Amino acid sequence: MKLNTSFAELKQNTLFKLLSEILEEKGMKGYVVGGYVRDHLLGRGNKKDIDIVTLGSGIEFAKALQKKLKGAQPVQIFKTFGTAMIQWNDIELEFVGARKESYSYESRNPTVKPGSLEDDQNRRDFTINALAISLNRVDFGTLIDPFNGVEDLKNQLIRTPLNPEITYSDDPLRMLRAIRFATQLDFTIDPKSFEAIQRNVERIDIISKERIVVELHKILETPKPSVGFRLLEKSKLLERVLPELTALKGVDEIEGQTHKDNFYHTLEVVDNLCQKSENRWLRWAALLHDIGKASTKKYKPQTGWTFHNHEFVGSKMVYSLFKRLKMPLNEKMKYVQKIVMMSSRPIVIAKDFVTDSAIRRLLFDAGETIDDLLTLCEADITTKNPKRYEKYMNNFTMVREKIVQLEEKDHLRNFQPPVSGDVIMNYFGLTPCPQIGLIKEAIKEAILEGEIPNAYDAAFEKMKLEGKKLGLNAHA
């Protein structure tokens, strides 16, 4: 891999020149470290986060910079961690004094002492994140690479600066970060490093669920998340973090009949979806859409393998999974639940012939999620038979076209019957009672079946007819 090893732009950059001037004024030394340096070398465009390490107080340096940097937001200080942050335009600058760390077995939170640049680079997770660029006047722009991180970038390798056994045991979150970086950058994890992850998987249990989810999000947000989830499965981390997925792994055979491996099928669906949507929660829905299959799998001699009600079971599992991982139990969770619950509906109606009423019911039940639901179902087509694939996709195109036609005519997204309960009560002189629900249901069914249009006058006439069937009379 060819790297961008020129740092000439730093010398022309107003921000870096100012950082260098303040260091000189205060008699301090400072360095840009980590992701900014890595991404500069890789020629990646994202340079919104800049980490600065100082020999001395990073907080004091941040305060001095904020006074001179026009448009800078007030300094945010995190005394517990000895760090400070400044927001400037769309750039986030983080400052910390160089330090060395020591860990106890029970926690990933280290005991911290002031240290040298070498100490600070030693504590970094990977060689490609231990790179530093000097901001000091005497050697401004010089790259400091004590662990051959540049060679690892060229070789597309994830490797720890020190003994990986110690690195991962000290801070087990680094195991997830190794897999995340391998997925994001399309790099390989050094074999010794991966073996150390496999030996330390149980250490992940001391990491907070929130931190784990951050890494899972980042893996899911890559163009090809299957790379990360395969590594998670191979390392045995996945069964500790998302056992619902590893439960899908494997193929059973009875009387010569098998089913597909639902774990690898799921990863294929997720990759397909990621080509079409960047919606984080739709990606979660794709990842979880078949989790109900492990507990609903049955073999019947007459029909073979079945997974009856796996969507319903899976949608219930979404709640407990989100709760366990301390993910939001709000509309995001309900959205994922709904997509999982309905994940087979469009597939069922994407046949050679589909009725308008089936489309209306799908629209009614899916509401605003209809487009996302169809996107997932299209991603769920993983057949390797070209003719069958083309047939399925053509059928989905037909379904989409019918949805547009019926939506324009019937306006069924977030549909509410045109005649309200109040209108029914006033017309028949009723107080709240079961008959009102029966009439509203009959109106809804008539609209969905295409017997009447989704319009007030037609619905009002249907109301009168249904009331008559129930022995109701207009209120005088």
N, C-alpha and C positions, 0 to 999 in steps of 0.2 A: 504493500500500500504506500502510495506517495503522500508525504506529509507537507504541510505548509510550515516550514521551519523559520520563515522570516518574521521577525517581530518589529519591523520598521514602523508599522502603523502605530505602535505604542508610543514611539518618540514624537509622533505628530498629534497624538490624542490629547486633547485639552485636560481630560479627567486624569489621565496617568501622569501628565506633566505636573499637575497640581498636587497629586499624591506625593510625587517625588520631592517637590519643593517643601511641603510640610514636613516630611521626614527629615530633610536637611535642616530645616529651622529648629526642629525639636531634638536633633541629634539622635534620631532613632534609625533603625533599619526595618525595612518592610518588603513584602513579597506578595505577588499574586499567585495563588495556589489552586490546585484542584481542577474542577470542571471547566473553568474558563480557559485554562492553559490547554487541557486535553482537547476541547472543542476547537480551539484556534488551530492546533496542530492537525486536526482531522478536517479542517475547513468547513465545520458545521456552523450554520448561521446563528444558532441561539447563543447570544452573549449578553443575556439580560441579568444573569446572576454572577457577581464578582466577589470572590472571597479573598480577603487581605489578611495575611499573618504579619504581626509586628513583633520585634524583639522589644518588649515593654508593653505597656497597657494599650490594648486595642481600643478600649472604651475612650481613653483620653485622646487617642489619635482620631477617632471618629468625631468627637466633639470639635476638635480643631478643624477638621475638614468641613464639617457642616457650616461653620461660620464663614468659610470662604467660597463654598460651592453654591453659586446662584441657583435658586429654585429647589434647593434640597429641603426635604421634609425634616421635621425635628428628629433627633437621634432617639431610637428605641434601644433601651438598655436592658439586657437580660443578665442580672448580677449573678444568678445561680450558675450560669454557664460561662460567665466572664466574657460575654460577647455583646456587640452592639450592631445595629443595623440602620442604614440610611436609605430612604427611597428618593431617587433622583430621576425625574422624567419617568421612563419605563425601565430603569435599571435599579436593581436591588444590590446594595453593597453591604457585605457583612464583614465585621472586623473582630479579630480575636488575637490575644497575645500568644506567642509561641509557647507550647506547653508539652510536658510529658505526662503520660497517664499510667496508672496501675489499677488493676481490676480485682474485685472479689468474685468468687465463683457464683454467688447468688444473684448478682446484678450486672447489667450492662452499663450502668452508670459508674464511670471511673473516678478514682481519686486523682485530682489534677494538681500539678505543680508547674511553676514557670520553667521554661526550658529553652533550648536553642532551636534554630531552624531544623537541624538534623533530628532533634527529638520530635519536632512537630511532623516531619516527613515520615519518621518511623511509625507514628501512630495512625497513619492514613490506611484506608482499607485496601487499596490496590495500587500497583506501581503506576498505572496510567492516571491515577488521581493524586499521586505524590509529587508530581511535577511542579516546579515553581519558577517564576520569572522575577528577577530582581527589579525593584523600583528605586534602588539607591543610585545616587548620582555617579559614583565611581564605576559601577558596572551595570548601569540601567539597560534592561532588555536582555540580560544574560539568562539563559536557561539552566536551571539547576536540577539535575536528574540523577540522584544517587543510586537508583534501583533499575536503571536501564528501561525506564518506562517508555521512552521513545521507540526502542526496539520492540517492546511488547505491542505498541500501537501499530508499528509496521507489520508485525506478525499476527495482529488481530487476536491478542491473547489477554485473558483476565488472569492476573497473578498477584498474590499478596506480597508486600515488601519484605515481611519477616516470615517466620514459620507459620504456615496456614493453620496448623493445629491450634496454635496460641491465638492467632488473629480471630478465628471463628468462635473459639471457646470464650474469649474475652467479650466479644460483642457478636452474638449470634445473628443479629439483624444483617450482618455482612454476608451471610449465606444467601439470603434473599436478594441482597444488592448485587452479588456476583451473578446470579441468574438473571436479574433484571438488566444489568449492563450487557451481558452476553446477548440478550434478546434485543435490546435497543440498538446496539452497535453491530449486531451480527458477528460477534466475536466468539472464540472458543475459550472455555474455562480450562486453565492448566490442569492436566490430569492429577497431579499431586494435590492441587487445591480442591478439585472435585472430590477426590477420595477423602480429604479432610472434612468436607461438608457431610459426606455420607456417614462419617464416624461421629459427627457432632449434632446430628439432626434433633436429638432430644433437647438440646440446648435452646431450640427455638421456643420452647414452652415458657421461658422467662421473659420473652418479648411481648410488649403490650399488643393487644389486638389492633389498636388504631395504627400502630407503626407497620404491622403486617399488611393491613389493608392498603396503606399508601403504596407499598411495593407491588401488591397485586393490581392496583389501579394502573400503575405505570407499565406493568407487563401487558395488561389488557389494552392499553392505549398505543401499543406498537403496531406496525403494519401486519405482523405475523405472530400473534401471541402463542401459537402452538409450540414455537421454539422454547419459550419459557416454561410452559406447562409440561412439556415432555421432560425438561430438565428437573422441574420440581418433582415429577413422578419418579424419575430415575434415581434422584437423590433420596427419596423417601420423605421429603419435606411435605409433599402434597397430602399424604395421608394424615399428617398431623395438623395441617391447616385447613384443607378442604376434603375431608374423608368422603363426602357425598360424591365427589368426582371419581376417586379411586375405586369406589364401590361399583362403578360402571365398567371397570376393566375386565376383560376376559371374554371368551366365547365358549358357550356350552353346546354339547351335541347329544341328542337323544334320537334314536332310530334313524340316524343319518341326517337329521335336520339340525341346522345351526342357525344362530342369529348373528348379526354384525357386532363387532366390538364397539359398544356405545361410548366408551371413553375416547377412542381415537376418532370415531364419527363426530363426537362433540367438538373436538379440536379442529376438525376440518370445517365444520359449520361456522365456528368462531372466525377462522381465517377468511372464509368466504364473506361473512358479514362485514369484516373489517375493510374489505375492498369497497364496500358500498356505504358505510355509515361510520361516523366518528362519535356517535352517541354512546357515552360511557355506559349508561344503564341498559341500553339495548344490547351492548356487548356482554354485560352481565347476564341478561336474559338468555342470550345465545349459549353462554357457558353453562347455565343452569337448566336449560329447557328440557333436558332428558333425565334430570336427577331422580325423578320418580320411577324410572324403569328398573332400578336394582331391586326394589321391594315389591314390584308388581309383576315381575317376570314369572310366567307359567308356561308349561308345555302341555298341549292337548293333542292327542293322536289325530283328531279330525282336522285341526286347524294349524298345528305346529306351535311355534313360540308366540305368545301374546304378552302385551303390556297394558292391559285394560286399565283405564283411569289413571295412567301415569302422569297425565297433565295436571289432574286435580291433586294427586298426592304430591307432585313436584311443587305446585304452587304453595301448598301448606308448608313444605320443607323450606321454602324461600324465607319465610318469616323466622323460623328457628335459626337458620343459617345467618341471616342478617343480625339477629339478636346476639348470637354467640360471638360474632366478629365485631360487635359494637358498631355496626353500620347503621345508617339512618332508617328508623322505622316509620318513615313519613311517606309522602307521595311517591318518592323514588322507589321505595320498597314495594308499594302497591302497584306501581307501574310494572316492575319486574314480575311480580306475582301475576298480574293480568296477562302479560305477554306469554308467560309460561303456561298459564291455564288455557290460553286460546291457541297455543302453538301448532296444534294439528288441524284446527278448524279450516283455514284456507286451503290446506292440502287436500282435505276431504272434498271440498267443492271445486277444486281445480281439475275437473274431469272434462271429457270431451263435450259434455252437455251440462249446463248448470242453469237452474231456474232463477228467475228474477227474485222470487221470494227467499231463496237461500242467500242470495247476495244482500237483500234487504236485512235479513236477520244478522248476517255477519257485520254489516255496517252498524246496525242498532247495538249489538253487543260490544263491538270493538270501539266505537266512538272515535275519539281523536287519535287512538293508537293504531288505527287501521293501516296507515302507510308503513309504520314501523313493523307491524305484525306481518305484512306481506313481504317486507324486505327480509325478515328472519326466515320466513317459509321458503323464499327463493334461495336463500343461503343454505337451507336444509336439503336441497337437492344435491346429493353427492354421488349419484350414479355415475359409473365410468362408461356406460353405454351411450355413445353420442346421439343416437336416434331417440332413445328414451329421454335423455336430458333435454334435447330440443323440443320434444313433445311437451314435457312438463313446463318448460319455460314459456312456450307458446300459449299453453293453457292459462298460466298466470298472467300473461299479457292480456288475454281475453277477459279474465276476472277483473283486472285493473280497469280495462276499458268499460266494462259493465258497471263497475262501481262509480266511475265518473258520470256515466249516463244517468244512473238511478239517483245519484246524489244531487245532480242538477235538477232532477224532476221531483224527488221526494224529500230532500233535505233531512236525511236520517241520522247524521252525526249528532250525538248528544240529544237524540230525539226525545221529546215529551209529547204525549197525546195532546192534540189541539184543544180538546175539551177538558177543563180542569175539574177536580173534585168539587170545587165551589159551585161551578156551573151546574153540575149534576144535582147537587143538594138543593140548589135554588129552584131548579126546574121541577123536581119531583117532591119538593118540600120535605127533604130528609135531614136527619142529623147523621153524624158519622156512623157508618154501618158497613157490613160486608158487601152489600149490593153495589156500593160505589166502586169498590175495587174490581168487582166482576164486570161492571160496565166499562171501566177504563181498560181492563185487559182485553175485552172483546173488541174495543175500538183499535187498540194497538195491534191485535192479531189481524184485523181486517186490513189495516194499512200495510203491515208487513207482507200479507198474502197478496196484496195488490187489488183487493176487492173494492177499496175506496182510496181516493187520493189523500195525501197528508195535508188536509185543508180543513178549516174550521166548519164550514157549512156541511160538508160531507160527514164529518165526524159528529156533528150535532144531530143529523138525521139518524145516524147509526145509534147514537145514544138513545133517542126516542124509541127506536125499534127494540133495542136490548132491554130498555126499561119495561116495555110492554110485555116482553117474554117473561120478565120477573114479576109481572102483575102490578107494576107501578103505574100511576097516573100523573099527568101534569098537575102541578100545584095550582090551585085556583088563585 
